[in-house]
């Protein structure tokens, strides 16, 4: 399972988006309970990365 934003290396929003896409492809669009938890962690990390990229651009 991927690390949380606070405990692991910072990944770009693009990298995280690609990981989310791979998860959805692997699951066929139907997430198990474990995959759902992984998806939720990825989305939270992705949102933080997007916010960080917007702040850098401003």
C-alpha positions as CSV (number, residue, x, y, z in Angstrom):
1,X,0.0,0.0,0.0
2,X,1.4,3.5,-0.8
3,X,2.7,5.6,2.0
4,X,0.8,8.5,3.3
5,X,1.9,12.1,2.3
6,X,3.5,12.7,5.7
7,X,5.5,9.5,5.9
8,X,6.9,9.0,2.4
9,X,8.7,10.8,-0.4
10,X,6.7,13.6,-2.1
11,X,5.3,12.4,-5.5
12,X,4.0,14.7,-8.2
13,X,0.3,15.0,-9.0
14,X,1.0,13.5,-12.4
15,X,2.7,10.4,-10.9
16,X,-0.1,10.0,-8.4
17,X,-2.7,10.4,-11.1
18,X,-1.0,7.7,-13.1
19,X,-0.9,5.4,-10.1
20,X,-4.7,6.0,-9.6
21,X,-5.3,5.1,-13.2
22,X,-3.3,1.9,-12.9
23,X,-5.2,0.9,-9.8
24,X,-8.5,1.5,-11.7
25,X,-7.3,-0.5,-14.7
26,X,-6.1,-3.4,-12.5
27,X,-9.5,-3.5,-10.7
28,X,-11.6,-3.2,-13.8
29,X,-13.3,-0.2,-12.2
30,X,-14.6,-2.3,-9.2
31,X,-12.5,-1.7,-6.1
32,X,-12.3,-4.2,-3.3
33,X,-12.3,-2.9,0.3
34,X,-8.5,-2.9,0.3
35,X,-8.2,-1.3,-3.1
36,X,-10.7,1.4,-2.0
37,X,-8.5,2.2,1.0
38,X,-5.5,2.5,-1.4
39,X,-7.5,4.7,-3.7
40,X,-8.5,7.0,-0.9
41,X,-4.9,7.4,0.3
42,X,-3.8,8.1,-3.3
43,X,-6.5,10.7,-3.8
44,X,-5.6,12.5,-0.6
45,X,-1.9,12.5,-1.6
46,X,-2.8,13.6,-5.1
47,X,-4.9,16.6,-3.7
48,X,-2.0,17.7,-1.5
49,X,0.4,17.5,-4.5
50,X,-2.0,19.6,-6.6
51,X,-2.3,22.2,-3.9
52,X,1.5,22.2,-3.6
53,X,2.0,22.7,-7.3
54,X,-0.6,25.6,-7.4
55,X,1.2,27.3,-4.5
56,X,4.6,27.0,-6.3
57,X,3.1,28.4,-9.5
58,X,1.6,31.4,-7.7
